[in-house]
Amino acid sequence: MALPLKRFKGSSEEVKALSSWLELMVWRKPAMDIDGGVGQAKKLRARPASSHPRTLVCHDMKGGYLDDRFVSGTNNKDAYRFYHWSGVDTFVYFSHHLVTIPPLGWINAAHLHGVTVLGTFITEWEAGSAVCKKLLASEETVALAVRQLVCIANHHGFEGWLINIENEVPIEKIPLMLKFVEDLTKAMRKRETDKETENAGEDKVKEDNDNCHRVIWYDSVTENGELKWQNALNSQNYAFFDACDGIFLNYTWTEDHLDHSRKAAGGRHRDVFVGLDIFGRNFYAGGKYDTWKALEVVRKHDLSAAIFAPGWTHETQPDFMEAERRLWGSLAPFLTHRGIQDLPFTTSFCQGSGEYFFCKGKMEREGPWHNLSLQHLQPLWSQEGEEEGSGCLSLVTQEAYNGGGCLGITTHSSTTFRILEFICEKDKEDKTDGDACVGEEVIECPLEVSHVENGWNIRRFTACEVPGHRMTLMTLRLGGAAELRLGHLDMMLEAEAV
């Protein structure tokens, strides 16, 4: 995977937010895509469907648009990155600008893992009231705003919007606000239907129930137009919930709020995303490393979760990687882990940054870099081997096969690592008789070819198809104490192997 040199030259091309109503109204698709085509977003990859509660991650860090705003990356290898995609269904890029457009790197990293991406439309306080006055002036202004937001999402390649109205709205304008939410939701759904029609006959993402959250309403303004956070789904905000794909609840909830929300939502209870503030501001159990306690309660009520500001690990903790391991390791038991469903796939485990850049085991460039568009498929990081304390996974950046890092594996005794999950274990248990496999079976893969390339041992294994079975999990079993580095992994059908 040769890397265009311009990606390391600190290109000035940036993704920027829109801060005013005028900017939104005059926005037009550029005549040429960003950076002559480099700015094209990756297609959203398909994932196995799941009937379990969802997990949304809302990224809010220091106002947004930091190193991540540059289309071609930066030289700051320590810039924030996210790599726990297997347990996430939707990613929201948040800032306090009127229209927050997700940077390309986030879209590409999320799409690679089958995770949908939402931007943010937010109005706040007096300035927000002024925007709402223009937005809700008539059905025509609502239609103009919807059209612009759909065009922006189409151009940048993301799936939808979080709507956050943090100012009072005149009660007589609430019908128009509901129309805005409903029309935007319908338009974003239609956009996906149109894309599927245009791509008929081509390889494309298969839409399933996981990808239905195109527009989500934040729990702020009530049906009376008051700015009054409810911390629950109830009669004060249900109309907005009913007009879109889901609601993101405020963070100061109690278990009674969750119980009420579960009942109010009825069959749509998994469209209720309960806010979890990692910073722990006036939040259940205090957040931070105790956030899992709140997530456990949310799951007890069979509700979805919205994890806010996971960058807390980067902003406040002295050891980012250790903080990530500790935080996401505690959350992992309450997440639905799934990988992609289509073959072939390839990964060198790079997280989108590094101290060097490698290609097939050979260093191509020395020096720090960061570009989330170059992130590879990520393994299940939040584990320590099936036998507790028997081993761990780590990121090695001093050498790699491709990109800026490889997978370090250390064991103290015999252990098994779950490297990639294709269908989550909960869903395996929920299959109907018509879909169920005959029974669980471990398939060992015999070694077929072995050679050395640039200091890396290259090995090819084969696995025979077993009638009545499907691949659900890839594991790595080590028989005792060991330390090794896994630089690259390809999985493909036999006809595709070379």
C-alpha positions as CSV (number, residue, x, y, z in Angstrom):
1,M,0.0,0.0,0.0
2,A,2.1,2.8,-1.3
3,L,1.2,6.1,0.4
4,P,0.9,9.4,-1.7
5,L,3.6,11.6,-0.4
6,K,1.3,14.6,-0.3
7,R,-0.5,13.0,2.7
8,F,2.6,13.8,4.7
9,K,3.2,17.3,3.4
10,G,0.7,19.0,5.7
11,S,-1.9,19.8,3.1
12,S,-3.8,22.9,4.0
13,E,-7.2,21.4,2.8
14,E,-9.6,21.4,5.8
15,V,-13.1,20.4,6.6
16,K,-14.8,23.3,8.3
17,A,-18.1,23.9,10.1
18,L,-20.8,26.4,9.1
19,S,-21.3,28.9,11.8
20,S,-24.2,31.0,10.6
21,W,-27.6,30.7,8.9
22,L,-26.2,32.7,5.9
23,E,-23.3,30.2,5.5
24,L,-25.8,27.3,5.5
25,M,-28.0,29.0,2.9
26,V,-25.2,29.9,0.5
27,W,-23.4,26.6,0.8
28,R,-22.8,24.9,-2.6
29,K,-21.1,21.8,-3.6
30,P,-17.6,22.6,-4.8
31,A,-16.9,22.2,-8.5
32,M,-14.1,19.8,-7.6
33,D,-13.9,17.4,-4.6
34,I,-11.5,18.3,-1.9
35,D,-7.8,17.9,-2.8
36,G,-8.6,16.6,-6.4
37,G,-10.4,13.5,-5.2
38,V,-8.5,12.6,-2.1
39,G,-11.5,13.8,-0.2
40,Q,-13.8,11.1,-1.3
41,A,-15.4,9.3,1.6
42,K,-15.2,5.5,1.8
43,K,-18.3,3.5,1.4
44,L,-20.1,2.3,4.5
45,R,-19.3,-1.4,4.9
46,A,-22.0,-3.9,5.8
47,R,-22.2,-5.5,9.2
48,P,-24.3,-8.4,10.5
49,A,-27.7,-7.2,11.7
50,S,-28.4,-7.1,15.4
51,S,-31.6,-6.9,17.4
52,H,-29.9,-5.7,20.5
53,P,-29.6,-2.2,22.0
54,R,-27.3,0.2,20.1
55,T,-24.3,2.2,21.1
56,L,-23.7,5.7,19.8
57,V,-20.5,7.6,20.5
58,C,-20.6,11.4,20.4
59,H,-17.2,12.9,20.0
60,D,-16.8,16.4,21.6
61,M,-13.3,17.7,22.2
62,K,-12.2,21.2,22.8
63,G,-14.6,22.7,20.3
64,G,-13.8,20.2,17.6
65,Y,-11.8,20.6,14.3
66,L,-8.4,20.1,15.9
67,D,-5.7,18.0,14.0
68,D,-8.6,15.9,12.6
69,R,-9.8,18.8,10.4
70,F,-7.0,18.3,7.9
71,V,-8.0,16.2,4.9
72,S,-4.5,14.8,4.4
73,G,-3.6,14.4,8.1
74,T,-0.9,16.0,10.2
75,N,2.5,15.3,11.7
76,N,1.1,15.1,15.2
77,K,1.1,11.4,15.9
78,D,-0.3,11.9,19.4
79,A,-3.6,13.6,18.2
80,Y,-6.7,11.8,19.4
81,R,-7.9,8.7,17.7
82,F,-10.6,6.2,18.3
83,Y,-10.3,2.5,17.6
84,H,-13.0,0.6,19.6
85,W,-15.3,0.4,16.6
86,S,-16.5,-3.2,17.1
87,G,-18.9,-2.1,19.9
88,V,-20.2,1.1,18.3
89,D,-23.1,1.5,15.9
90,T,-23.2,5.2,15.3
91,F,-20.6,8.0,15.5
92,V,-21.6,11.6,16.0
93,Y,-19.1,14.5,15.4
94,F,-20.1,17.3,17.7
95,S,-19.2,21.0,18.1
96,H,-21.0,24.2,19.0
97,H,-21.1,25.5,15.4
98,L,-24.5,25.7,13.8
99,V,-23.6,23.0,11.3
100,T,-20.9,20.5,12.3
101,I,-19.6,18.6,9.3
102,P,-17.6,15.5,10.3
103,P,-14.0,15.6,9.1
104,L,-13.1,13.1,6.4
105,G,-10.8,10.9,8.6
106,W,-13.6,10.2,11.0
107,I,-16.0,9.3,8.2
108,N,-13.5,6.9,6.7
109,A,-12.5,5.2,9.9
110,A,-16.1,4.7,10.9
111,H,-17.3,3.5,7.5
112,L,-14.4,1.0,7.3
113,H,-15.9,-0.7,10.4
114,G,-19.5,-0.4,9.2
115,V,-20.4,2.5,11.6
116,T,-22.7,5.2,10.5
117,V,-21.7,8.8,10.9
118,L,-23.9,11.8,11.9
119,G,-23.1,15.5,11.8
120,T,-24.7,18.0,14.2
121,F,-27.2,20.8,13.7
122,I,-27.3,22.9,16.9
123,T,-28.8,26.2,17.9
124,E,-28.0,27.8,21.3
125,W,-29.1,30.7,23.4
126,E,-29.8,34.1,21.9
127,A,-27.9,33.4,18.7
128,G,-29.8,30.1,18.4
129,S,-33.1,31.8,18.8
130,A,-32.2,34.1,15.9
131,V,-31.4,31.1,13.7
132,C,-34.6,29.4,14.7
133,K,-36.6,32.5,13.8
134,K,-35.2,32.3,10.2
135,L,-35.5,28.5,10.0
136,L,-39.1,28.5,11.2
137,A,-40.2,31.6,9.2
138,S,-42.2,29.4,6.8
139,E,-42.5,26.0,5.3
140,E,-40.3,27.3,2.5
141,T,-37.4,28.1,4.8
142,V,-37.8,24.7,6.5
143,A,-37.6,23.1,3.1
144,L,-34.5,25.1,2.2
145,A,-32.7,24.1,5.4
146,V,-33.6,20.4,4.8
147,R,-32.3,20.6,1.2
148,Q,-29.0,22.1,2.3
149,L,-28.4,19.7,5.1
150,V,-29.1,16.7,2.8
151,C,-26.8,18.1,0.1
152,I,-24.0,18.6,2.6
153,A,-24.3,15.1,3.9
154,N,-24.4,13.8,0.3
155,H,-21.3,15.7,-0.6
156,H,-19.2,14.7,2.4
157,G,-20.5,11.2,2.5
158,F,-22.0,10.8,5.9
159,E,-25.4,9.4,6.9
160,G,-27.4,12.0,8.9
161,W,-27.7,14.5,11.7
162,L,-28.1,15.0,15.4
163,I,-30.5,17.9,16.0
164,N,-29.9,19.8,19.2
165,I,-32.1,22.9,19.8
166,E,-30.7,24.5,23.0
167,N,-33.0,27.6,23.1
168,E,-36.6,28.3,23.6
169,V,-38.9,28.1,20.6
170,P,-42.2,30.0,20.4
171,I,-45.0,27.5,20.9
172,E,-46.7,28.6,17.7
173,K,-43.6,27.6,15.8
174,I,-43.4,24.0,17.2
175,P,-45.4,22.6,14.3
176,L,-42.8,23.9,11.9
177,M,-40.0,22.6,14.1
178,L,-41.6,19.1,14.0
179,K,-41.9,19.5,10.2
180,F,-38.2,20.3,10.0
181,V,-37.3,17.1,12.0
182,E,-39.8,14.9,10.1
183,D,-38.9,16.2,6.6
184,L,-35.1,16.0,7.3
185,T,-35.6,12.4,8.5
186,K,-37.6,11.4,5.4
187,A,-35.1,13.1,3.1
188,M,-32.1,11.4,4.6
189,R,-33.9,8.0,4.3
190,K,-34.8,8.7,0.7
191,R,-31.3,9.7,0.0
192,E,-30.2,6.2,1.0
193,T,-33.0,4.6,-1.1
194,D,-31.9,6.7,-4.1
195,K,-28.3,5.7,-3.6
196,E,-29.3,2.0,-3.6
197,T,-31.3,2.5,-6.9
198,E,-28.3,4.3,-8.6
199,N,-26.0,1.4,-7.5
200,A,-28.3,-1.4,-8.6
201,G,-26.3,-4.3,-9.9
202,E,-23.0,-3.0,-8.3
203,D,-21.3,-4.1,-5.1
204,K,-22.9,-1.9,-2.4
205,V,-23.6,-1.8,1.3
206,K,-26.7,-3.8,2.2
207,E,-28.8,-1.6,4.4
208,D,-30.2,-3.3,7.5
209,N,-31.8,-2.3,10.8
210,D,-28.5,-1.1,12.2
211,N,-28.3,1.7,9.7
212,C,-31.7,3.3,10.2
213,H,-30.6,6.0,12.6
214,R,-30.3,8.9,10.2
215,V,-31.7,11.7,12.3
216,I,-31.7,11.8,16.1
217,W,-33.3,14.5,18.3
218,Y,-31.5,15.7,21.5
219,D,-33.6,15.9,24.6
220,S,-33.8,19.7,25.2
221,V,-36.8,21.6,23.9
222,T,-40.3,20.4,24.9
223,E,-43.5,20.3,22.8
224,N,-44.4,23.6,24.5
225,G,-41.2,25.2,23.2
226,E,-39.6,25.4,26.6
227,L,-35.8,24.7,27.0
228,K,-36.3,22.0,29.7
229,W,-34.3,18.9,29.6
230,Q,-36.4,15.9,30.5
231,N,-33.8,13.2,31.0
232,A,-36.4,10.7,29.8
233,L,-38.8,10.0,26.9
234,N,-42.2,11.3,28.0
235,S,-45.2,13.3,26.8
236,Q,-43.1,16.5,26.7
237,N,-40.7,15.3,24.0
238,Y,-42.4,12.3,22.4
239,A,-43.6,14.2,19.3
240,F,-40.0,14.9,18.3
241,F,-39.1,11.2,18.9
242,D,-42.0,10.2,16.8
243,A,-40.9,12.4,14.0
244,C,-37.3,11.0,13.6
245,D,-35.2,7.9,14.2
246,G,-34.4,8.3,17.8
247,I,-33.8,10.5,20.9
248,F,-30.6,11.2,22.7
249,L,-31.5,11.7,26.4
250,N,-29.8,14.3,28.6
251,Y,-27.3,13.0,31.2
252,T,-28.9,13.7,34.6
253,W,-31.3,10.8,34.6
254,T,-32.3,8.4,37.3
255,E,-33.4,4.8,37.1
256,D,-37.0,6.0,37.3
257,H,-36.4,8.0,34.2
258,L,-35.1,4.9,32.4
259,D,-38.1,2.9,33.5
260,H,-40.5,5.6,32.3
261,S,-38.6,5.9,29.0
262,R,-38.7,2.1,28.4
263,K,-42.5,2.1,28.8
264,A,-43.1,5.3,26.8
265,A,-41.1,4.0,23.8
266,G,-43.0,0.8,23.5
267,G,-41.6,-1.2,20.6
268,R,-39.1,1.5,19.8
269,H,-37.2,1.3,23.1
270,R,-33.9,0.7,21.3
271,D,-34.3,4.0,19.6
272,V,-33.9,5.7,23.0
273,F,-30.2,6.6,23.4
274,V,-29.5,7.3,27.1
275,G,-26.8,9.9,27.6
276,L,-23.6,8.8,29.4
277,D,-21.1,11.6,30.1
278,I,-17.6,10.2,30.4
279,F,-16.6,13.4,32.2
280,G,-19.2,12.6,34.9
281,R,-20.8,16.1,35.1
282,N,-23.8,15.6,37.4
283,F,-24.1,12.1,36.1
284,Y,-25.0,8.7,37.4
285,A,-22.1,7.1,39.4
286,G,-19.8,10.0,38.4
287,G,-18.7,8.8,35.0
288,K,-15.0,8.5,34.2
289,Y,-13.8,4.9,35.0
290,D,-17.2,4.2,36.6
291,T,-19.2,4.9,33.5
292,W,-19.7,1.2,33.1
293,K,-22.0,1.3,36.1
294,A,-24.4,3.6,34.3
295,L,-24.2,1.5,31.1
296,E,-25.0,-1.6,33.1
297,V,-28.2,0.1,34.3
298,V,-29.1,1.3,30.9
299,R,-28.8,-2.2,29.5
300,K,-30.9,-3.6,32.3
301,H,-33.7,-1.5,30.9
302,D,-33.0,-2.7,27.3
303,L,-32.2,0.8,26.1
304,S,-29.5,2.1,23.7
305,A,-26.7,4.3,25.0
306,A,-25.1,7.5,23.8
307,I,-21.5,7.7,25.1
308,F,-20.5,11.4,25.2
309,A,-16.9,12.8,25.1
310,P,-14.9,9.6,25.1
311,G,-11.9,11.9,24.4
312,W,-11.8,12.3,28.2
313,T,-9.0,9.7,28.1
314,H,-6.9,11.9,25.9
315,E,-7.7,15.2,27.5
316,T,-7.2,14.4,31.2
317,Q,-5.3,11.1,31.6
318,P,-1.5,10.9,31.6
319,D,-1.3,7.6,29.7
320,F,-3.8,7.6,26.8
321,M,-3.4,4.0,25.7
322,E,-3.7,2.7,29.3
323,A,-6.7,4.9,29.9
324,E,-8.4,3.6,26.8
325,R,-7.7,0.0,27.8
326,R,-9.2,0.6,31.3
327,L,-12.2,2.6,30.1
328,W,-13.3,0.5,27.2
329,G,-12.3,-2.7,28.9
330,S,-14.9,-1.9,31.6
331,L,-17.6,-1.0,29.0
332,A,-16.9,-4.0,26.8
333,P,-19.2,-6.5,28.5
334,F,-22.2,-4.2,27.9
335,L,-21.5,-3.6,24.2
336,T,-22.6,-5.6,21.2
337,H,-19.4,-6.4,19.3
338,R,-19.6,-7.1,15.6
339,G,-17.2,-7.0,12.7
340,I,-17.9,-6.6,9.0
341,Q,-19.7,-9.2,7.1
342,D,-18.2,-9.1,3.6
343,L,-15.1,-10.8,2.3
344,P,-12.4,-10.2,1.4
345,F,-11.0,-8.0,4.1
346,T,-7.5,-7.0,5.0
347,T,-5.9,-5.3,8.0
348,S,-2.5,-4.4,9.4
349,F,-4.0,-3.2,12.6
350,C,-2.7,0.4,12.1
351,Q,-4.7,2.9,14.2
352,G,-4.2,5.8,11.8
353,S,-0.9,7.2,13.2
354,G,2.6,6.3,13.8
355,E,6.3,7.2,14.3
356,Y,7.2,5.7,10.9
357,F,5.3,4.5,7.8
358,F,5.8,1.0,6.5
359,C,4.8,-0.8,3.3
360,K,5.1,-4.6,3.3
361,G,7.5,-4.5,6.2
362,K,9.8,-1.9,4.7
363,M,10.0,1.6,6.1
364,E,9.0,4.1,3.5
365,R,9.1,7.2,5.7
366,E,10.6,8.2,9.0
367,G,8.8,10.7,11.1
368,P,5.5,11.1,13.0
369,W,2.1,11.2,11.2
370,H,-1.6,11.0,11.9
371,N,-4.4,10.4,9.4
372,L,-7.5,8.6,10.5
373,S,-8.3,7.9,6.8
374,L,-5.4,5.4,6.9
375,Q,-6.7,3.5,9.9
376,H,-7.1,-0.2,9.3
377,L,-9.7,-2.6,10.6
378,Q,-9.3,-2.9,14.3
379,P,-9.4,-6.0,16.5
380,L,-11.2,-6.5,19.8
381,W,-8.8,-4.5,21.9
382,S,-10.8,-4.7,25.1
383,Q,-9.7,-8.1,26.3
384,E,-6.9,-9.8,28.2
385,G,-7.3,-13.3,26.8
386,E,-10.1,-15.7,27.8
387,E,-8.2,-16.8,30.8
388,E,-8.1,-13.7,33.1
389,G,-4.6,-12.2,33.4
390,S,-3.1,-14.7,30.9
391,G,-2.1,-12.2,28.2
392,C,-2.8,-9.0,26.5
393,L,-2.9,-7.2,23.2
394,S,-1.0,-4.0,22.5
395,L,-0.1,-1.6,19.7
396,V,3.5,-1.7,18.5
397,T,4.6,1.4,16.6
398,Q,8.4,0.8,16.4
399,E,7.8,-1.5,13.4
400,A,4.9,-2.6,11.2
401,Y,4.0,-4.5,8.1
402,N,1.8,-1.8,6.6
403,G,1.1,1.7,8.1
404,G,2.2,2.8,11.5
405,G,1.7,-0.1,13.8
406,C,1.1,-3.8,14.3
407,L,-0.5,-6.0,16.9
408,G,1.6,-7.0,19.8
409,I,0.6,-10.2,21.6
410,T,2.0,-11.2,25.0
411,T,1.0,-14.3,27.0
412,H,2.0,-15.6,30.4
413,S,0.3,-19.0,29.9
414,S,-1.9,-20.8,27.5
415,T,-4.6,-18.5,26.3
416,T,-7.0,-17.7,23.5
417,F,-7.6,-14.2,22.0
418,R,-10.8,-13.3,20.1
419,I,-9.2,-11.3,17.3
420,L,-12.3,-10.6,15.1
421,E,-16.0,-11.0,15.8
422,F,-18.3,-11.4,12.8
423,I,-21.6,-12.1,14.5
424,C,-22.0,-11.0,18.1
425,E,-22.4,-13.9,20.6
426,K,-25.8,-12.6,21.8
427,D,-27.2,-12.8,18.3
428,K,-25.8,-16.3,17.8
429,E,-28.1,-17.4,20.6
430,D,-31.1,-15.6,19.2
431,K,-31.2,-17.1,15.7
432,T,-34.4,-18.9,14.6
433,D,-34.3,-22.6,13.8
434,G,-34.2,-21.7,10.1
435,D,-31.1,-19.6,10.5
436,A,-29.3,-21.5,13.2
437,C,-26.2,-23.4,12.6
438,V,-26.0,-27.2,13.3
439,G,-23.7,-26.5,16.3
440,E,-20.6,-24.6,17.3
441,E,-17.4,-26.0,15.9
442,V,-13.8,-24.8,16.1
443,I,-12.1,-25.1,12.7
444,E,-8.3,-25.3,12.8
445,C,-6.5,-23.9,9.8
446,P,-3.6,-25.9,8.5
447,L,-0.5,-24.1,7.3
448,E,-0.2,-24.2,3.5
449,V,2.6,-21.7,2.5
450,S,5.4,-20.0,4.5
451,H,8.1,-17.6,3.4
452,V,10.0,-14.5,4.7
453,E,9.5,-11.0,3.4
454,N,11.5,-8.0,4.8
455,G,12.0,-9.7,8.1
456,W,8.3,-10.9,8.4
457,N,7.3,-14.5,8.4
458,I,4.4,-14.7,5.8
459,R,2.1,-17.7,6.4
460,R,-1.0,-18.8,4.5
461,F,-3.6,-21.0,6.1
462,T,-6.7,-22.6,4.7
463,A,-10.1,-23.4,6.3
464,C,-12.5,-25.8,4.6
465,E,-16.2,-24.9,4.4
466,V,-18.3,-26.9,6.8
467,P,-21.9,-27.4,5.6
468,G,-24.5,-25.9,7.9
469,H,-22.0,-23.5,9.5
470,R,-21.0,-19.9,9.0
471,M,-17.9,-18.1,10.2
472,T,-18.7,-16.1,13.4
473,L,-15.4,-15.6,15.2
474,M,-11.6,-15.6,14.5
475,T,-9.4,-16.6,17.5
476,L,-5.7,-17.0,18.0
477,R,-4.6,-19.7,20.4
478,L,-1.2,-19.6,22.0
479,G,-0.1,-22.7,24.0
480,G,2.1,-21.0,26.6
481,A,4.2,-17.9,27.5
482,A,5.0,-16.0,24.3
483,E,5.6,-12.6,22.8
484,L,4.9,-12.0,19.1
485,R,3.9,-9.4,16.6
486,L,1.1,-9.9,14.1
487,G,1.7,-7.5,11.2
488,H,-1.0,-8.3,8.7
489,L,-4.1,-10.4,8.2
490,D,-5.9,-11.1,5.0
491,M,-9.1,-13.2,4.8
492,M,-10.5,-14.1,1.4
493,L,-12.4,-16.8,-0.5
494,E,-10.2,-19.5,-2.1
495,A,-11.0,-18.2,-5.6
496,E,-9.6,-14.8,-4.6
497,A,-6.3,-16.1,-3.1
498,V,-3.1,-15.6,-5.0
